């Protein structure tokens, strides 16, 4: 089983960016946790990060025939990127939306996710554990689907 984890805009600055919100965790820390959890779950985890909406759409399209599921933190694109929403819908792979911070406890414009309706679920507010929980959720979902 292969799961792609997509990190969106500005997540490359984790550890430097707004530490009062995101803490000191770096993107390398997040990816290390995901790779470790992937080994425990016996799944291959592929991670990618882009600050470009188009590159994220391309990455989703590439996953259509290579991965079994997606964990995505689209960052600020979560709130307005119809192209990412449509790409998730078009590839027909199960997808879990994750966020390091609790987007519902932040600025009002962050409360709405345009991608949530095409994802299995959303996990937010648990720092790096949001990603780990997202990975576990999608692996369990795929295991349940395989058993049907």
ChimeraX commands (.cxc) that place a marker at each C-alpha (Angstrom):
marker #1 position 0.00,0.00,0.00 radius 0.5
marker #1 position 1.29,3.47,-0.93 radius 0.5
marker #1 position 0.04,6.69,0.63 radius 0.5
marker #1 position 1.09,10.12,-0.62 radius 0.5
marker #1 position 1.26,12.98,1.86 radius 0.5
marker #1 position 0.99,16.41,0.27 radius 0.5
marker #1 position 2.15,19.48,2.16 radius 0.5
marker #1 position 0.91,22.79,0.75 radius 0.5
marker #1 position 2.14,26.38,0.76 radius 0.5
marker #1 position 4.42,27.68,3.48 radius 0.5
marker #1 position 4.73,24.33,5.21 radius 0.5
marker #1 position 8.38,24.27,4.15 radius 0.5
marker #1 position 8.83,27.05,6.74 radius 0.5
marker #1 position 7.60,24.99,9.69 radius 0.5
marker #1 position 9.80,25.54,12.71 radius 0.5
marker #1 position 10.36,29.16,11.66 radius 0.5
marker #1 position 6.87,30.28,10.75 radius 0.5
marker #1 position 4.55,31.54,13.49 radius 0.5
marker #1 position 5.91,29.32,16.27 radius 0.5
marker #1 position 3.10,30.50,18.57 radius 0.5
marker #1 position 0.68,28.69,16.23 radius 0.5
marker #1 position 2.75,25.89,14.68 radius 0.5
marker #1 position 5.38,25.28,17.35 radius 0.5
marker #1 position 8.96,24.31,16.62 radius 0.5
marker #1 position 8.22,21.19,14.59 radius 0.5
marker #1 position 9.85,21.26,11.13 radius 0.5
marker #1 position 8.65,19.70,7.91 radius 0.5
marker #1 position 11.48,17.18,8.23 radius 0.5
marker #1 position 10.15,16.30,11.70 radius 0.5
marker #1 position 6.65,15.77,10.29 radius 0.5
marker #1 position 7.98,13.61,7.46 radius 0.5
marker #1 position 10.13,11.55,9.85 radius 0.5
marker #1 position 7.08,10.85,12.04 radius 0.5
marker #1 position 5.09,9.84,8.96 radius 0.5
marker #1 position 7.78,7.50,7.63 radius 0.5
marker #1 position 8.12,5.90,11.07 radius 0.5
marker #1 position 4.35,5.44,11.35 radius 0.5
marker #1 position 4.25,4.07,7.81 radius 0.5
marker #1 position 6.73,1.35,8.77 radius 0.5
marker #1 position 4.56,0.41,11.75 radius 0.5
marker #1 position 1.53,0.21,9.48 radius 0.5
marker #1 position 3.46,-1.64,6.76 radius 0.5
marker #1 position 2.73,1.05,4.16 radius 0.5
marker #1 position 5.00,3.09,1.92 radius 0.5
marker #1 position 4.69,6.82,2.60 radius 0.5
marker #1 position 5.63,9.30,-0.12 radius 0.5
marker #1 position 5.89,12.94,0.93 radius 0.5
marker #1 position 5.91,16.06,-1.20 radius 0.5
marker #1 position 5.63,19.80,-0.57 radius 0.5
marker #1 position 4.82,22.64,-2.92 radius 0.5
marker #1 position 4.01,26.30,-2.64 radius 0.5
marker #1 position 2.33,26.12,-6.06 radius 0.5
marker #1 position -1.34,25.27,-6.52 radius 0.5
marker #1 position -0.68,23.87,-10.00 radius 0.5
marker #1 position 2.10,21.59,-8.75 radius 0.5
marker #1 position -0.23,20.23,-6.07 radius 0.5
marker #1 position -2.88,19.52,-8.71 radius 0.5
marker #1 position -0.22,17.78,-10.85 radius 0.5
marker #1 position 0.90,15.72,-7.84 radius 0.5
marker #1 position -2.69,14.64,-7.22 radius 0.5
marker #1 position -3.09,13.65,-10.88 radius 0.5
marker #1 position 0.14,11.61,-10.77 radius 0.5
marker #1 position -1.15,9.76,-7.70 radius 0.5
marker #1 position -4.15,8.46,-9.60 radius 0.5
marker #1 position -2.23,5.40,-10.82 radius 0.5
marker #1 position 0.61,5.24,-8.28 radius 0.5
marker #1 position -0.89,5.62,-4.81 radius 0.5
marker #1 position -3.75,4.08,-2.88 radius 0.5
marker #1 position -4.67,7.17,-0.90 radius 0.5
marker #1 position -3.79,10.76,-0.05 radius 0.5
marker #1 position -3.22,12.73,3.15 radius 0.5
marker #1 position -3.24,16.44,2.35 radius 0.5
marker #1 position -2.57,19.65,4.20 radius 0.5
marker #1 position -3.35,22.19,1.50 radius 0.5
marker #1 position -2.50,25.07,3.84 radius 0.5
marker #1 position -4.22,28.31,2.90 radius 0.5
marker #1 position -5.34,26.74,-0.40 radius 0.5
marker #1 position -7.77,24.69,1.70 radius 0.5
marker #1 position -10.05,27.69,1.90 radius 0.5
marker #1 position -10.38,28.64,-1.75 radius 0.5
marker #1 position -8.72,26.23,-4.20 radius 0.5
marker #1 position -11.48,24.79,-6.32 radius 0.5
marker #1 position -8.79,23.30,-8.61 radius 0.5
marker #1 position -7.39,21.19,-5.74 radius 0.5
marker #1 position -10.92,20.22,-4.72 radius 0.5
marker #1 position -11.70,19.16,-8.30 radius 0.5
marker #1 position -8.41,17.24,-8.61 radius 0.5
marker #1 position -9.17,15.28,-5.44 radius 0.5
marker #1 position -12.61,14.50,-6.78 radius 0.5
marker #1 position -11.31,13.57,-10.24 radius 0.5
marker #1 position -8.67,11.08,-9.12 radius 0.5
marker #1 position -11.20,9.13,-7.04 radius 0.5
marker #1 position -8.66,8.13,-4.38 radius 0.5
marker #1 position -9.58,8.29,-0.72 radius 0.5
marker #1 position -8.20,11.45,0.84 radius 0.5
marker #1 position -7.90,12.76,4.40 radius 0.5
marker #1 position -7.51,16.49,5.03 radius 0.5
marker #1 position -5.19,17.44,7.88 radius 0.5
marker #1 position -4.07,20.67,9.57 radius 0.5
marker #1 position -1.48,21.25,12.28 radius 0.5
marker #1 position -3.56,23.95,13.96 radius 0.5
marker #1 position -7.27,23.93,14.74 radius 0.5
marker #1 position -8.54,25.89,11.73 radius 0.5
marker #1 position -11.94,26.29,13.40 radius 0.5
marker #1 position -10.40,28.16,16.33 radius 0.5
marker #1 position -8.53,30.61,14.11 radius 0.5
marker #1 position -9.53,33.48,11.83 radius 0.5
marker #1 position -13.03,33.20,10.37 radius 0.5
marker #1 position -11.76,32.86,6.80 radius 0.5
marker #1 position -9.97,29.64,7.84 radius 0.5
marker #1 position -13.16,27.97,9.10 radius 0.5
marker #1 position -14.32,26.95,5.62 radius 0.5
marker #1 position -12.66,24.15,3.67 radius 0.5
marker #1 position -13.57,23.75,0.02 radius 0.5
marker #1 position -11.82,20.37,-0.09 radius 0.5
marker #1 position -13.59,18.81,2.90 radius 0.5
marker #1 position -16.57,17.68,0.84 radius 0.5
marker #1 position -14.39,15.41,-1.32 radius 0.5
marker #1 position -12.32,14.01,1.56 radius 0.5
marker #1 position -13.12,11.11,3.88 radius 0.5
marker #1 position -12.63,13.40,6.85 radius 0.5
marker #1 position -10.67,16.24,8.39 radius 0.5
marker #1 position -8.25,16.15,11.33 radius 0.5
marker #1 position -6.96,19.42,12.76 radius 0.5
marker #1 position -5.40,20.89,15.84 radius 0.5
marker #1 position -3.05,18.12,16.92 radius 0.5
marker #1 position 0.24,19.40,15.44 radius 0.5
marker #1 position 2.27,16.59,13.84 radius 0.5
marker #1 position -0.21,14.07,15.25 radius 0.5
marker #1 position -2.85,15.44,12.85 radius 0.5
marker #1 position -0.79,13.93,10.05 radius 0.5
marker #1 position -0.18,10.67,11.91 radius 0.5
marker #1 position -3.88,10.34,12.71 radius 0.5
marker #1 position -4.70,11.09,9.07 radius 0.5
marker #1 position -2.32,8.38,7.90 radius 0.5
marker #1 position -3.75,5.84,10.35 radius 0.5
marker #1 position -7.30,6.78,9.31 radius 0.5
marker #1 position -6.70,6.31,5.61 radius 0.5
marker #1 position -4.82,3.03,6.09 radius 0.5
marker #1 position -7.67,1.69,8.22 radius 0.5
marker #1 position -10.20,2.90,5.68 radius 0.5
marker #1 position -8.36,1.14,2.87 radius 0.5
marker #1 position -8.10,-2.01,4.96 radius 0.5
marker #1 position -11.85,-1.98,5.55 radius 0.5
marker #1 position -12.53,-1.40,1.85 radius 0.5
marker #1 position -10.23,-4.31,0.92 radius 0.5
marker #1 position -12.11,-6.61,3.30 radius 0.5
marker #1 position -15.53,-5.91,1.78 radius 0.5
marker link #1:1,2 radius 0.2
marker link #1:2,3 radius 0.2
marker link #1:3,4 radius 0.2
marker link #1:4,5 radius 0.2
marker link #1:5,6 radius 0.2
marker link #1:6,7 radius 0.2
marker link #1:7,8 radius 0.2
marker link #1:8,9 radius 0.2
marker link #1:9,10 radius 0.2
marker link #1:10,11 radius 0.2
marker link #1:11,12 radius 0.2
marker link #1:12,13 radius 0.2
marker link #1:13,14 radius 0.2
marker link #1:14,15 radius 0.2
marker link #1:15,16 radius 0.2
marker link #1:16,17 radius 0.2
marker link #1:17,18 radius 0.2
marker link #1:18,19 radius 0.2
marker link #1:19,20 radius 0.2
marker link #1:20,21 radius 0.2
marker link #1:21,22 radius 0.2
marker link #1:22,23 radius 0.2
marker link #1:23,24 radius 0.2
marker link #1:24,25 radius 0.2
marker link #1:25,26 radius 0.2
marker link #1:26,27 radius 0.2
marker link #1:27,28 radius 0.2
marker link #1:28,29 radius 0.2
marker link #1:29,30 radius 0.2
marker link #1:30,31 radius 0.2
marker link #1:31,32 radius 0.2
marker link #1:32,33 radius 0.2
marker link #1:33,34 radius 0.2
marker link #1:34,35 radius 0.2
marker link #1:35,36 radius 0.2
marker link #1:36,37 radius 0.2
marker link #1:37,38 radius 0.2
marker link #1:38,39 radius 0.2
marker link #1:39,40 radius 0.2
marker link #1:40,41 radius 0.2
marker link #1:41,42 radius 0.2
marker link #1:42,43 radius 0.2
marker link #1:43,44 radius 0.2
marker link #1:44,45 radius 0.2
marker link #1:45,46 radius 0.2
marker link #1:46,47 radius 0.2
marker link #1:47,48 radius 0.2
marker link #1:48,49 radius 0.2
marker link #1:49,50 radius 0.2
marker link #1:50,51 radius 0.2
marker link #1:51,52 radius 0.2
marker link #1:52,53 radius 0.2
marker link #1:53,54 radius 0.2
marker link #1:54,55 radius 0.2
marker link #1:55,56 radius 0.2
marker link #1:56,57 radius 0.2
marker link #1:57,58 radius 0.2
marker link #1:58,59 radius 0.2
marker link #1:59,60 radius 0.2
marker link #1:60,61 radius 0.2
marker link #1:61,62 radius 0.2
marker link #1:62,63 radius 0.2
marker link #1:63,64 radius 0.2
marker link #1:64,65 radius 0.2
marker link #1:65,66 radius 0.2
marker link #1:66,67 radius 0.2
marker link #1:67,68 radius 0.2
marker link #1:68,69 radius 0.2
marker link #1:69,70 radius 0.2
marker link #1:70,71 radius 0.2
marker link #1:71,72 radius 0.2
marker link #1:72,73 radius 0.2
marker link #1:73,74 radius 0.2
marker link #1:74,75 radius 0.2
marker link #1:75,76 radius 0.2
marker link #1:76,77 radius 0.2
marker link #1:77,78 radius 0.2
marker link #1:78,79 radius 0.2
marker link #1:79,80 radius 0.2
marker link #1:80,81 radius 0.2
marker link #1:81,82 radius 0.2
marker link #1:82,83 radius 0.2
marker link #1:83,84 radius 0.2
marker link #1:84,85 radius 0.2
marker link #1:85,86 radius 0.2
marker link #1:86,87 radius 0.2
marker link #1:87,88 radius 0.2
marker link #1:88,89 radius 0.2
marker link #1:89,90 radius 0.2
marker link #1:90,91 radius 0.2
marker link #1:91,92 radius 0.2
marker link #1:92,93 radius 0.2
marker link #1:93,94 radius 0.2
marker link #1:94,95 radius 0.2
marker link #1:95,96 radius 0.2
marker link #1:96,97 radius 0.2
marker link #1:97,98 radius 0.2
marker link #1:98,99 radius 0.2
marker link #1:99,100 radius 0.2
marker link #1:100,101 radius 0.2
marker link #1:101,102 radius 0.2
marker link #1:102,103 radius 0.2
marker link #1:103,104 radius 0.2
marker link #1:104,105 radius 0.2
marker link #1:105,106 radius 0.2
marker link #1:106,107 radius 0.2
marker link #1:107,108 radius 0.2
marker link #1:108,109 radius 0.2
marker link #1:109,110 radius 0.2
marker link #1:110,111 radius 0.2
marker link #1:111,112 radius 0.2
marker link #1:112,113 radius 0.2
marker link #1:113,114 radius 0.2
marker link #1:114,115 radius 0.2
marker link #1:115,116 radius 0.2
marker link #1:116,117 radius 0.2
marker link #1:117,118 radius 0.2
marker link #1:118,119 radius 0.2
marker link #1:119,120 radius 0.2
marker link #1:120,121 radius 0.2
marker link #1:121,122 radius 0.2
marker link #1:122,123 radius 0.2
marker link #1:123,124 radius 0.2
marker link #1:124,125 radius 0.2
marker link #1:125,126 radius 0.2
marker link #1:126,127 radius 0.2
marker link #1:127,128 radius 0.2
marker link #1:128,129 radius 0.2
marker link #1:129,130 radius 0.2
marker link #1:130,131 radius 0.2
marker link #1:131,132 radius 0.2
marker link #1:132,133 radius 0.2
marker link #1:133,134 radius 0.2
marker link #1:134,135 radius 0.2
marker link #1:135,136 radius 0.2
marker link #1:136,137 radius 0.2
marker link #1:137,138 radius 0.2
marker link #1:138,139 radius 0.2
marker link #1:139,140 radius 0.2
marker link #1:140,141 radius 0.2
marker link #1:141,142 radius 0.2
marker link #1:142,143 radius 0.2
marker link #1:143,144 radius 0.2
marker link #1:144,145 radius 0.2
marker link #1:145,146 radius 0.2
marker link #1:146,147 radius 0.2
marker link #1:147,148 radius 0.2
view
